[in-house]
């Protein structure tokens, strides 16, 4: 399994917003383009989602560690991308 995961529901407005912010931030900062997240829809992949400890979406895991759960602001998404960028440099 990938080390950076994003659990979502396609019908979730908070997930859609988080994905939109991720795209915006990647366009603004080329370093974030290198960060890859495996996006897992919990409804379509319950077998994978059930293996992880979270309750709300969107939920981000960076380098195997849960770093955010639930509705996120643009600033939170940017901090997650920063953390993932630093993690990938190690």
DSSP file (Angstrom, degrees, kcal/mol; ACC not computed):
  #  RESIDUE AA STRUCTURE BP1 BP2  ACC     N-H-->O    O-->H-N    N-H-->O    O-->H-N    TCO  KAPPA ALPHA  PHI   PSI    X-CA   Y-CA   Z-CA
    1    1 A X              0   0    0      0, 0.0     4,-0.1     0, 0.0     0, 0.0   0.000 360.0 360.0 360.0 144.9    0.0    0.0    0.0
    2    2 A X        -     0   0    0      1,-0.1    62,-0.1     2,-0.1     3,-0.0  -0.219 360.0-130.2 -62.1 154.5    1.1    3.5   -0.8
    3    3 A X  S    S+     0   0    0      1,-0.1    61,-2.6    60,-0.1     2,-0.6   0.757  94.8  58.1 -81.5 -23.0    2.5    5.5    2.1
    4    4 A X  S    S+     0   0    0     58,-0.2    34,-2.9    32,-0.2     2,-0.3  -0.936  71.6 174.4-110.6 118.0    0.3    8.6    1.4
    5    5 A X  E     -aB  38  61A   0     56,-2.1    56,-2.7    -2,-0.6     2,-0.4  -0.908  20.7-165.6-124.3 148.4   -3.4    7.9    1.4
    6    6 A X  E     -aB  39  60A   0     32,-2.5    34,-3.0    -2,-0.3     2,-0.5  -0.959  11.1-157.5-132.7 115.9   -6.5   10.0    1.2
    7    7 A X  E     +aB  40  59A   0     52,-2.8    52,-1.8    -2,-0.4    51,-0.7  -0.807  27.5 156.1 -94.6 130.7   -9.8    8.4    2.2
    8    8 A X  E     -a   41   0A   0     32,-2.5    34,-2.5    -2,-0.5    35,-0.4  -0.840  41.1-132.8-139.6 173.1  -12.9   10.1    0.6
    9    9 A X    >   -     0   0    0     -2,-0.3     3,-1.9    32,-0.2     6,-0.2  -0.989  22.9-137.4-126.3 131.3  -16.5    9.6   -0.4
   10   10 A X  T 3  S+     0   0    0     -2,-0.4     6,-0.1     1,-0.3    -1,-0.1   0.804 105.1  52.3 -59.3 -29.0  -17.3   10.9   -3.9
   11   11 A X  T 3  S+     0   0    0      4,-0.0     2,-0.5    -3,-0.0    -1,-0.3   0.512  84.9 107.5 -84.8  -4.4  -20.5   12.4   -2.6
   12   12 A X    <>  -     0   0    0     -3,-1.9     4,-2.1     1,-0.2     5,-0.2  -0.633  56.5-158.0 -81.3 119.6  -18.8   14.3    0.2
   13   13 A X  H  > S+     0   0    0     -2,-0.5     4,-2.1     1,-0.2    -1,-0.2   0.839  94.7  54.6 -65.2 -31.4  -18.6   18.1   -0.4
   14   14 A X  H  > S+     0   0    0      2,-0.2     4,-2.2     1,-0.2    58,-0.2   0.862 108.0  49.5 -69.1 -35.3  -15.7   18.4    2.1
   15   15 A X  H  > S+     0   0    0      2,-0.2     4,-2.6    -6,-0.2     5,-0.2   0.917 109.9  50.6 -67.7 -44.0  -13.8   15.7    0.1
   16   16 A X  H  X S+     0   0    0     -4,-2.1     4,-2.1     1,-0.2    -2,-0.2   0.907 111.9  48.0 -60.4 -42.1  -14.4   17.5   -3.2
   17   17 A X  H  X S+     0   0    0     -4,-2.1     4,-2.6     2,-0.2    -1,-0.2   0.916 110.7  50.5 -65.7 -43.1  -13.2   20.8   -1.7
   18   18 A X  H  X S+     0   0    0     -4,-2.2     4,-2.3     1,-0.2    -2,-0.2   0.911 111.1  49.0 -61.6 -42.6  -10.0   19.1   -0.3
   19   19 A X  H  X S+     0   0    0     -4,-2.6     4,-2.0     2,-0.2    -1,-0.2   0.890 110.8  51.1 -64.0 -39.1   -9.3   17.6   -3.7
   20   20 A X  H  X S+     0   0    0     -4,-2.1     4,-2.4    -5,-0.2    -2,-0.2   0.921 110.3  48.3 -63.9 -44.7   -9.8   21.0   -5.4
   21   21 A X  H  X S+     0   0    0     -4,-2.6     4,-2.9     1,-0.2     5,-0.2   0.887 107.9  55.8 -63.8 -38.5   -7.4   22.7   -2.9
   22   22 A X  H  X S+     0   0    0     -4,-2.3     4,-2.1     1,-0.2    -1,-0.2   0.930 109.6  46.3 -58.9 -44.5   -4.8   19.9   -3.5
   23   23 A X  H  X S+     0   0    0     -4,-2.0     4,-1.8     2,-0.2    -2,-0.2   0.926 113.3  48.7 -64.4 -45.0   -5.0   20.6   -7.3
   24   24 A X  H  X S+     0   0    0     -4,-2.4     4,-1.8     1,-0.2    -2,-0.2   0.934 112.7  47.6 -58.6 -47.7   -4.7   24.4   -6.7
   25   25 A X  H  X S+     0   0    0     -4,-2.9     4,-2.1     1,-0.2     7,-0.2   0.848 108.5  54.1 -66.9 -34.7   -1.8   24.1   -4.4
   26   26 A X  H  < S+     0   0    0     -4,-2.1     7,-0.3    -5,-0.2    -1,-0.2   0.866 109.2  49.1 -66.9 -34.9    0.0   21.7   -6.7
   27   27 A X  H  < S+     0   0    0     -4,-1.8    -2,-0.2     1,-0.2    -1,-0.2   0.854 114.0  46.3 -69.8 -34.4   -0.3   24.3   -9.5
   28   28 A X  H  < S+     0   0    0     -4,-1.8     2,-0.5     1,-0.2    -2,-0.2   0.805 120.3  36.6 -77.7 -31.0    1.0   27.1   -7.2
   29   29 A X    >X  -     0   0    0     -4,-2.1     3,-1.7    -5,-0.2     4,-0.6  -0.913  64.4-161.1-130.6 105.0    3.9   25.1   -5.8
   30   30 A X  H >> S+     0   0    0     -2,-0.5     3,-0.9     1,-0.3     4,-0.5   0.763  89.0  67.8 -57.0 -27.1    5.8   22.8   -8.1
   31   31 A X  H >4 S+     0   0    0      1,-0.3     3,-0.9     2,-0.2    -1,-0.3   0.838  94.8  57.2 -62.4 -31.5    7.3   20.9   -5.1
   32   32 A X  H X4 S+     0   0    0     -3,-1.7     3,-1.5    -7,-0.2    -1,-0.3   0.727  89.1  74.3 -72.5 -21.2    3.8   19.6   -4.2
   33   33 A X  H << S+     0   0    0     -3,-0.9    -1,-0.2    -4,-0.6    -2,-0.2   0.802  90.2  59.2 -59.7 -28.1    3.6   18.0   -7.7
   34   34 A X  T << S+     0   0    0     -3,-0.9     2,-0.5    -4,-0.5    -1,-0.3   0.650  85.5  95.3 -75.6 -15.3    6.0   15.3   -6.5
   35   35 A X    <   -     0   0    0     -3,-1.5     2,-0.5    -4,-0.2    50,-0.1  -0.666  59.3-165.8 -84.1 122.6    3.6   14.3   -3.7
   36   36 A X        -     0   0    0     -2,-0.5     2,-0.4    48,-0.1   -32,-0.2  -0.917   5.9-170.3-111.7 133.2    1.4   11.4   -4.6
   37   37 A X        -     0   0    0     -2,-0.5     2,-0.7   -34,-0.1   -32,-0.2  -0.974  21.0-136.2-117.2 134.1   -1.7   10.3   -2.7
   38   38 A X  E     -a    5   0A   0    -34,-2.9   -32,-2.5    -2,-0.4     2,-0.6  -0.819  25.5-145.7 -83.3 120.9   -3.5    7.1   -3.3
   39   39 A X  E     -a    6   0A   0     -2,-0.7     2,-0.5   -34,-0.2   -32,-0.2  -0.805  16.5-171.0 -96.2 123.0   -7.2    8.2   -3.2
   40   40 A X  E     -a    7   0A   0    -34,-3.0   -32,-2.5    -2,-0.6     2,-0.7  -0.953  16.1-149.3-119.8 116.9   -9.5    5.5   -1.7
   41   41 A X  E  >  -a    8   0A   0     -2,-0.5     4,-2.2   -34,-0.2     3,-0.4  -0.760  12.1-150.5 -82.1 117.5  -13.2    5.9   -1.9
   42   42 A X  T  4 S+     0   0    0    -34,-2.5    -1,-0.2    -2,-0.7     7,-0.1   0.775  93.7  53.6 -64.9 -25.2  -14.4    4.1    1.3
   43   43 A X  T  4 S+     0   0    0    -35,-0.4     3,-0.4     1,-0.2    -1,-0.2   0.872 115.3  39.1 -74.9 -36.6  -17.7    3.1   -0.3
   44   44 A X  T  4 S+     0   0    0     -3,-0.4    -2,-0.2     1,-0.2    -1,-0.2   0.723 128.3  32.9 -83.5 -23.2  -16.0    1.5   -3.3
   45   45 A X    >X  +     0   0    0     -4,-2.2     4,-2.4     1,-0.1     3,-0.9  -0.421  64.5 150.6-130.8  57.3  -13.1    0.0   -1.3
   46   46 A X  H 3> S+     0   0    0     -3,-0.4     4,-2.5     1,-0.2     5,-0.1   0.814  71.8  63.9 -63.0 -28.4  -14.5   -1.0    2.1
   47   47 A X  H 34 S+     0   0    0      2,-0.2    -1,-0.2     1,-0.2     4,-0.2   0.865 111.2  36.7 -63.0 -35.6  -12.0   -3.8    2.4
   48   48 A X  H X4 S+     0   0    0     -3,-0.9     3,-1.7     2,-0.1     4,-0.2   0.922 116.2  52.4 -79.5 -47.9   -9.1   -1.3    2.3
   49   49 A X  H >< S+     0   0    0     -4,-2.4     3,-1.8     1,-0.3    -2,-0.2   0.848 101.0  61.8 -58.4 -36.5  -10.9    1.4    4.4
   50   50 A X  T 3< S+     0   0    0     -4,-2.5    -1,-0.3     1,-0.3    -2,-0.1   0.673  94.0  64.1 -66.1 -16.1  -11.8   -1.0    7.2
   51   51 A X  T <  S+     0   0    0     -3,-1.7     2,-0.3    -4,-0.2    -1,-0.3   0.539  95.0  74.0 -83.4  -6.5   -8.1   -1.6    7.8
   52   52 A X  S <  S-     0   0    0     -3,-1.8     2,-1.1    -4,-0.2    -4,-0.0  -0.835  81.3-123.1-115.7 149.1   -7.6    2.0    8.9
   53   53 A X        +     0   0    0     -2,-0.3     2,-0.3     2,-0.0    -3,-0.1  -0.729  63.9 107.8 -93.8  92.9   -8.6    3.8   12.0
   54   54 A X        -     0   0    0     -2,-1.1     3,-0.1    -5,-0.2    -2,-0.1  -0.976  41.2-168.7-156.9 163.5  -10.7    6.8   11.1
   55   55 A X  S    S+     0   0    0     -2,-0.3     2,-0.3     1,-0.2    -1,-0.1   0.649  70.0  50.9-123.6 -36.9  -14.3    7.9   11.3
   56   56 A X  S    S-     0   0    0      2,-0.1    14,-0.3    15,-0.0     2,-0.3  -0.732  79.5 -99.4-110.1 154.6  -14.7   11.0    9.1
   57   57 A X  S    S+     0   0    0     -2,-0.3    14,-0.2    12,-0.2   -49,-0.2  -0.917  92.2  47.7-117.9 151.9  -13.7   11.9    5.5
   58   58 A X  S    S+     0   0    0    -51,-0.7    12,-2.1    -2,-0.3     2,-0.4   0.508  73.8 172.5 -74.0 147.2  -11.6   13.3    4.1
   59   59 A X  E     -BC   7  69A   0    -52,-1.8   -52,-2.8    10,-0.2     2,-0.4  -0.994  14.7-157.1-125.8 128.9   -8.8   11.5    6.1
   60   60 A X  E     -BC   6  68A   0      8,-2.4     7,-2.5    -2,-0.4     8,-1.3  -0.871   7.8-170.3-107.6 135.4   -5.2   11.9    5.2
   61   61 A X  E     -BC   5  66A   0    -56,-2.7   -56,-2.1    -2,-0.4     2,-0.5  -0.996   6.3-167.3-118.8 128.2   -2.4    9.5    6.0
   62   62 A X  E >  S- C   0  65A   0      3,-2.8     3,-1.9    -2,-0.4   -58,-0.2  -0.974  76.0 -12.9-117.5 124.5    1.2   10.7    5.3
   63   63 A X  T 3  S-     0   0    0     -2,-0.5   -59,-0.2     1,-0.3    -1,-0.2   0.862 131.4 -53.4  54.2  38.0    3.9    8.1    5.4
   64   64 A X  T 3  S+     0   0    0    -61,-2.6     2,-0.4     1,-0.2    -1,-0.3   0.435 117.0 110.2  82.2  -0.1    1.5    5.7    7.1
   65   65 A X  E <  S-C   62   0A   0     -3,-1.9    -3,-2.8   -62,-0.2     2,-0.3  -0.917  73.0-118.4-113.6 132.4    0.5    8.1    9.9
   66   66 A X  E     +C   61   0A   0     -2,-0.4    -5,-0.3    -5,-0.3     3,-0.1  -0.523  37.9 167.8 -67.5 124.4   -2.9    9.7   10.2
   67   67 A X  E     +     0   0A   0     -7,-2.5     2,-0.3     1,-0.4    -6,-0.2   0.578  61.2  13.1-115.4 -16.5   -2.4   13.5    9.9
   68   68 A X  E     -C   60   0A   0     -8,-1.3    -8,-2.4     4,-0.0     2,-0.4  -0.955  53.7-173.9-161.6 143.2   -5.9   14.8    9.4
   69   69 A X  E     +C   59   0A   0     -2,-0.3   -10,-0.2   -10,-0.2   -12,-0.2  -0.986  54.5   7.0-140.4 128.0   -9.5   13.6    9.7
   70   70 A X  S    S-     0   0    0    -12,-2.1   -12,-0.2    -2,-0.4   -14,-0.0  -0.443 105.2  -1.9 101.6-174.1  -12.7   15.5    8.7
   71   71 A X        -     0   0    0    -14,-0.2     2,-0.3    -2,-0.1    -2,-0.1  -0.177  69.7-159.3 -53.3 139.2  -13.4   18.8    7.0
   72   72 A X        -     0   0    0    -58,-0.2     2,-0.2    -4,-0.1    -1,-0.1  -0.920  11.5-136.4-126.5 148.8  -10.2   20.6    6.1
   73   73 A X     >  -     0   0    0     -2,-0.3     4,-2.3     1,-0.1     5,-0.2  -0.481  36.4-104.0 -89.6 169.6   -9.4   24.2    5.3
   74   74 A X  H  > S+     0   0    0      1,-0.2     4,-2.4     2,-0.2     5,-0.2   0.897 124.1  54.2 -60.0 -39.6   -7.1   25.2    2.5
   75   75 A X  H  > S+     0   0    0      2,-0.2     4,-2.4     1,-0.2    -1,-0.2   0.895 107.1  49.9 -62.8 -41.3   -4.4   25.9    5.1
   76   76 A X  H  > S+     0   0    0      2,-0.2     4,-2.2     1,-0.2    -1,-0.2   0.927 110.4  49.9 -63.6 -44.6   -4.7   22.4    6.5
   77   77 A X  H  X S+     0   0    0     -4,-2.3     4,-2.3     1,-0.2    -2,-0.2   0.909 110.6  50.4 -61.2 -41.4   -4.4   20.8    3.0
   78   78 A X  H  X S+     0   0    0     -4,-2.4     4,-2.5     1,-0.2    -1,-0.2   0.914 109.0  51.0 -63.5 -41.8   -1.3   22.9    2.4
   79   79 A X  H  X S+     0   0    0     -4,-2.4     4,-2.5     2,-0.2    -1,-0.2   0.876 109.1  51.9 -62.4 -37.0    0.2   21.8    5.7
   80   80 A X  H  X S+     0   0    0     -4,-2.2     4,-2.5     2,-0.2    -2,-0.2   0.922 110.3  48.0 -64.9 -44.0   -0.5   18.2    4.7
   81   81 A X  H  X S+     0   0    0     -4,-2.3     4,-2.3     2,-0.2    -2,-0.2   0.894 111.1  51.2 -63.6 -39.7    1.2   18.6    1.4
   82   82 A X  H  X S+     0   0    0     -4,-2.5     4,-2.5     2,-0.2     5,-0.2   0.938 111.4  47.5 -60.7 -46.7    4.2   20.3    3.1
   83   83 A X  H  X S+     0   0    0     -4,-2.5     4,-2.5     1,-0.2    -2,-0.2   0.906 112.3  49.0 -62.5 -41.9    4.4   17.3    5.5
   84   84 A X  H  X S+     0   0    0     -4,-2.5     4,-2.1     2,-0.2    -1,-0.2   0.870 109.9  52.1 -65.8 -36.5    4.2   14.8    2.7
   85   85 A X  H  X S+     0   0    0     -4,-2.3     4,-0.9     2,-0.2    -2,-0.2   0.932 112.4  44.9 -64.4 -46.1    6.9   16.7    0.7
   86   86 A X  H  X S+     0   0    0     -4,-2.5     4,-0.6     1,-0.2     3,-0.5   0.889 112.0  53.2 -63.7 -39.7    9.2   16.6    3.7
   87   87 A X  H >< S+     0   0    0     -4,-2.5     3,-0.9     1,-0.2    -1,-0.2   0.874 106.1  52.5 -63.4 -38.5    8.4   13.0    4.3
   88   88 A X  H 3< S+     0   0    0     -4,-2.1    -1,-0.2     1,-0.2    -2,-0.2   0.718 102.7  59.9 -73.5 -19.4    9.3   12.0    0.7
   89   89 A X  H 3<        0   0    0     -4,-0.9    -1,-0.2    -3,-0.5    -2,-0.2   0.648 360.0 360.0 -81.0 -14.8   12.7   13.7    1.1
   90   90 A X    <<        0   0    0     -3,-0.9    -1,-0.2    -4,-0.6    -2,-0.1   0.474 360.0 360.0 -77.8 360.0   13.7   11.4    3.9
